[in-house]
Amino acid sequence: MAIPSNNNGSSFFFILMDLPGLEAAHCWTAIPVCFIYVLSFLGNITIMYIIKSVPSLHTPMYLFLSMLSMADLGLSASTLPSMAAVFLLGQRKVGAATCFTQLFFIHTFSVIESAVLLAMAFDRCVAIREPLRYATILTSKRIGAIGLAVMTRSAALHLPLAVLLGRLKFQPMNALSHSYCVHPDVLRLASSSTLVNSGFGLFVMLFTLGTDAILILLSYVLILKTVLSIASNAERLKAFNTCISHICAVLLFYTPLVSLSMIHRFGKKKLPAQVYMLFSYLHFLFPPMLNPIVYSVKTKEIKVRILKMLHPKML
């Protein structure tokens, strides 16, 4: 990507935000940051390895889970460069091209994760409502097509966001509110009209995250309707238990996102900067770390395989 510049030919840069009040404590703040990334990478790679190496797990549910792990790895890898620069090296200055590239990948993988969560909701809906047709509806070919559509939609919609940012004017130095580049944060620093950028960004958000959230909710309305129609309490509980891990993953992803949006729209000026940054970290950093833990604890097949890897002689 070419280095963006203002109309007068001068290049511009962004300053990444450190934790407010802890700028001088890099040796301490780096420890939890490193812990989060190590746990995220190890957890998601372990999930993907187990699913790939165990043929009995090559089913729609686990194939979608491996897609979720890939999205989590991509999201973690997207935020890692600037987080490492800030917390490990103390380097906060980032070029515009690097910043725009990072925000493209952050938002792309975030929307990929949202779409995969929707695909997993559809998987659970089909498994509970149409158990006899489950294998014929969710074939390997269709799962592959869903995965390709998810990636294509996310990349195609977010590439124009980065390109449009390059057409705006900025001050030579621009202070961000995060330790990484995200579209709303960069957009608010522009010194020229952002009407087109704001309109397209809103469209992308509603078309992706908004639509996905509504369809996930609709899927669970249908699932709940089917579960409540089951006569046996034991069978009803068994059917609902297959959804617990997915519900946790959805809550981990959407709760910080909704809270961050509410703070950004209504309460940013009233709340300390630490609160805004906390919800940002909860949205972008914690789901990749916690999703593997949730599925390892709540999914018997994954838990058994992990125990075998850790204690091969005990099982």
C-alpha positions in Angstrom: 0.0 0.0 0.0 1.4 3.4 -1.0 2.1 5.9 1.9 -0.9 8.1 2.2 -0.3 11.9 2.1 -2.2 15.1 2.5 -3.0 17.1 -0.6 0.2 19.2 -0.1 2.3 16.0 -0.4 3.3 15.8 3.3 2.9 12.4 5.0 1.2 12.0 8.3 1.5 9.7 11.3 -0.6 8.3 14.2 0.3 8.0 17.8 -0.9 4.9 19.5 -2.4 5.2 23.0 -0.7 3.5 26.0 -2.7 2.6 29.1 -3.6 6.0 30.6 -1.6 6.6 33.8 0.7 3.6 33.2 2.8 4.9 30.4 6.0 4.4 32.4 5.2 0.9 33.6 5.9 -1.1 30.4 7.8 -3.9 32.2 4.6 -4.6 34.2 1.8 -4.0 31.6 3.7 -6.1 29.1 3.2 -9.2 31.3 -0.6 -9.5 31.0 -0.5 -8.5 27.4 2.0 -11.2 26.5 0.0 -13.7 28.6 -3.2 -12.9 26.6 -1.5 -13.4 23.2 0.3 -16.6 24.2 -2.9 -18.1 25.6 -4.8 -17.0 22.5 -2.3 -18.5 20.0 -1.8 -21.7 22.0 -5.5 -22.3 22.6 -6.7 -21.7 19.1 -3.8 -23.7 17.5 -4.6 -26.6 19.9 -8.3 -26.5 18.9 -7.4 -26.5 15.2 -4.8 -29.3 15.6 -7.2 -31.6 17.5 -10.0 -31.1 14.9 -7.6 -31.7 12.0 -6.0 -34.8 13.5 -9.1 -36.6 14.7 -11.3 -37.8 11.7 -14.3 -38.3 13.9 -14.4 -34.6 14.5 -14.7 -33.7 10.8 -18.3 -32.8 11.3 -20.1 -29.5 10.6 -20.0 -28.4 14.2 -16.3 -28.9 14.6 -15.4 -27.6 11.2 -17.2 -24.3 12.1 -15.3 -24.3 15.4 -12.0 -24.6 13.5 -13.1 -21.6 11.4 -13.8 -19.7 14.6 -10.3 -20.5 15.8 -8.8 -19.3 12.5 -10.7 -16.0 12.9 -9.5 -15.7 16.4 -5.9 -16.3 15.3 -6.3 -13.7 12.5 -7.8 -11.1 15.0 -5.0 -11.7 17.5 -2.3 -11.5 14.8 -3.9 -8.2 13.5 -3.6 -6.4 16.8 -0.3 -8.0 17.9 2.2 -5.7 15.9 1.1 -2.4 17.4 0.4 -3.9 20.9 3.9 -5.3 20.9 5.4 -2.0 19.7 3.6 -0.1 22.5 3.9 -2.4 25.5 7.2 -4.2 24.7 9.2 -1.6 22.8 7.6 1.7 23.9 7.2 2.7 20.2 3.9 4.6 19.7 4.4 6.3 16.3 2.9 4.4 13.4 2.8 5.4 9.7 -0.5 6.0 8.0 -0.2 3.1 5.5 0.6 0.7 8.4 -2.3 2.0 10.4 -4.8 1.7 7.5 -3.6 -1.8 6.7 -4.0 -2.9 10.4 -7.5 -1.5 10.7 -8.4 -3.4 7.5 -7.3 -6.7 8.9 -8.7 -6.0 12.4 -12.2 -5.2 11.1 -12.1 -8.0 8.5 -11.3 -10.7 11.0 -13.8 -9.3 13.5 -16.6 -9.5 10.9 -15.3 -13.0 9.9 -15.7 -14.1 13.5 -19.3 -12.6 13.6 -20.2 -14.5 10.4 -18.7 -17.7 11.7 -20.8 -17.3 14.9 -23.9 -17.0 12.7 -22.9 -20.1 10.7 -22.5 -22.0 14.1 -26.0 -20.8 15.1 -27.4 -22.1 11.9 -25.6 -25.4 12.5 -27.2 -25.7 15.9 -30.6 -24.7 14.5 -30.4 -27.4 11.8 -29.1 -30.0 14.3 -32.0 -29.5 16.7 -34.8 -28.8 14.3 -33.9 -31.2 11.5 -31.7 -33.9 13.0 -32.5 -36.5 10.4 -31.6 -34.1 7.5 -28.6 -32.6 9.3 -25.9 -34.5 7.3 -27.6 -33.8 4.0 -28.1 -30.1 4.6 -24.7 -29.3 5.9 -22.4 -31.2 3.5 -18.7 -30.6 3.3 -19.2 -28.7 0.0 -21.7 -26.4 1.5 -19.5 -25.8 4.6 -16.6 -24.9 2.3 -18.9 -22.5 0.3 -20.0 -20.8 3.6 -16.4 -20.4 4.6 -15.5 -18.8 1.3 -18.5 -16.5 1.3 -17.7 -15.4 4.9 -14.1 -14.4 3.9 -15.1 -12.8 0.6 -17.9 -10.7 2.2 -15.6 -9.4 5.0 -12.6 -8.6 2.8 -14.7 -7.0 0.0 -16.6 -4.7 2.3 -13.6 -3.5 4.4 -11.1 -2.9 1.6 -13.0 0.3 0.5 -12.9 1.6 4.1 -9.0 1.6 4.1 -8.9 3.1 0.5 -11.4 5.9 1.4 -9.3 6.9 4.5 -6.4 7.5 2.2 -8.4 10.3 0.4 -8.9 12.3 3.7 -6.7 15.1 5.1 -5.0 14.6 8.5 -2.7 16.6 10.7 1.0 15.6 10.5 0.6 13.9 13.9 -2.6 12.3 15.1 -3.2 10.8 18.6 -5.4 7.7 18.7 -7.5 6.4 21.6 -6.3 2.8 21.3 -3.1 0.8 21.1 -4.1 -0.3 17.6 -5.9 1.3 14.7 -9.7 1.0 14.3 -11.8 2.8 11.7 -14.0 5.1 14.0 -10.9 6.2 15.9 -8.9 7.1 12.8 -11.9 8.7 11.1 -12.6 11.2 14.0 -9.1 12.6 13.5 -9.6 13.6 9.9 -9.5 17.4 9.1 -11.7 17.1 5.9 -15.2 15.9 5.3 -15.9 12.3 6.4 -19.5 12.1 5.2 -18.8 9.4 2.6 -16.6 7.4 5.0 -19.1 7.6 7.9 -22.0 6.6 5.7 -20.2 3.6 4.2 -18.8 2.6 7.6 -22.3 2.6 9.0 -23.6 0.6 6.1 -20.8 -2.0 6.5 -21.5 -2.3 10.3 -25.3 -2.7 9.9 -24.9 -5.1 6.9 -22.4 -7.4 8.7 -22.4 -7.2 12.5 -26.0 -5.9 12.7 -27.5 -8.5 10.3 -25.5 -11.3 11.9 -26.7 -10.4 15.4 -30.3 -10.4 14.3 -30.0 -13.7 12.5 -28.3 -15.3 15.4 -31.1 -14.1 17.7 -33.7 -15.5 15.2 -31.9 -18.8 15.1 -32.1 -19.1 18.9 -35.8 -18.2 18.9 -36.4 -21.1 16.5 -34.1 -23.4 18.7 -35.9 -22.4 21.9 -39.3 -23.0 20.2 -38.2 -26.5 19.2 -36.6 -27.3 22.6 -39.7 -26.3 24.5 -41.8 -28.6 22.3 -39.7 -31.7 23.4 -41.7 -33.7 26.0 -38.8 -35.2 27.9 -37.0 -32.9 30.3 -33.8 -34.9 29.9 -33.9 -34.6 26.1 -34.8 -30.9 26.4 -31.7 -30.3 28.6 -29.5 -32.4 26.3 -30.5 -30.4 23.2 -30.0 -27.1 25.0 -26.6 -28.2 26.4 -25.2 -28.5 22.8 -25.7 -24.7 22.5 -24.1 -23.5 25.7 -20.6 -23.1 24.3 -21.9 -21.2 21.3 -24.0 -18.9 23.5 -20.9 -18.1 25.6 -18.9 -17.3 22.4 -21.7 -15.0 21.2 -21.9 -13.2 24.5 -18.1 -12.8 24.6 -18.1 -11.2 21.2 -21.2 -9.1 21.2 -21.4 -7.8 24.8 -18.2 -5.7 24.7 -19.1 -4.6 21.1 -22.5 -3.3 22.1 -21.1 -1.7 25.3 -18.2 0.0 23.2 -20.7 1.3 20.7 -22.9 2.8 23.4 -19.9 4.4 25.1 -18.7 5.8 21.8 -22.0 7.3 20.9 -23.3 8.5 24.3 -20.8 8.3 27.1 -17.3 8.8 25.9 -17.0 12.4 27.2 -18.4 11.4 30.6 -16.4 8.3 31.3 -12.6 8.0 32.0 -10.4 7.0 29.0 -9.6 3.7 30.9 -13.2 2.5 30.7 -13.3 3.1 26.9 -10.0 1.3 26.4 -11.1 -1.6 28.7 -14.2 -2.4 26.6 -12.0 -2.1 23.5 -9.6 -4.7 24.8 -12.5 -6.9 26.0 -13.9 -6.9 22.4 -10.7 -7.4 20.4 -8.4 -9.3 22.8 -10.4 -11.4 25.1 -12.7 -13.5 22.8 -9.6 -15.1 21.0 -8.2 -16.0 24.4 -11.5 -17.2 26.1 -13.2 -19.0 23.2 -10.8 -22.0 23.2 -11.2 -22.2 27.0 -15.0 -22.2 26.8 -15.0 -24.9 24.1 -12.4 -27.0 25.9 -14.4 -26.9 29.1 -17.9 -27.4 27.7 -17.2 -29.7 24.7 -16.5 -33.3 25.9 -14.6 -34.4 22.7 -12.3 -31.4 22.8 -11.7 -31.7 26.6 -10.9 -35.5 26.3 -8.4 -34.9 23.5 -6.6 -32.1 25.4 -6.4 -34.3 28.6 -4.9 -37.0 26.4 -2.3 -34.6 25.1 -1.4 -33.4 28.6 -1.6 -36.8 30.3 -1.3 -39.5 27.7 -0.7 -42.3 30.3 -3.6 -41.4 32.4 -6.3 -42.0 29.7 
